[in-house]
């Protein structure tokens, strides 16, 4: 018999993953590139700057803007995230 807690956690993870994907889709491509290189690529700002051929300050500002957008999107009530 499946563990109910494990099933609930998997369902929560699916919802979180869907909400995160939807939030990432709202970012501009430039901002999304920076977020993904930092978060998934585990690159330092300087490495992201070199990879994208932009100044490190631009990396910081794009990441800051993207974090604000993502936080706002993920804080919205669930029914608003389904649109």
Secondary structure, DSSP 8 states (H G I E B T S, - for coil): ---HHHHHHHHHHHHHHHHHHHHHHTS-HHHHHHHHHHHTS---HHHHHHHHTS-HHHHHHHHHHHHHHHHHHHHS-HHHHT-
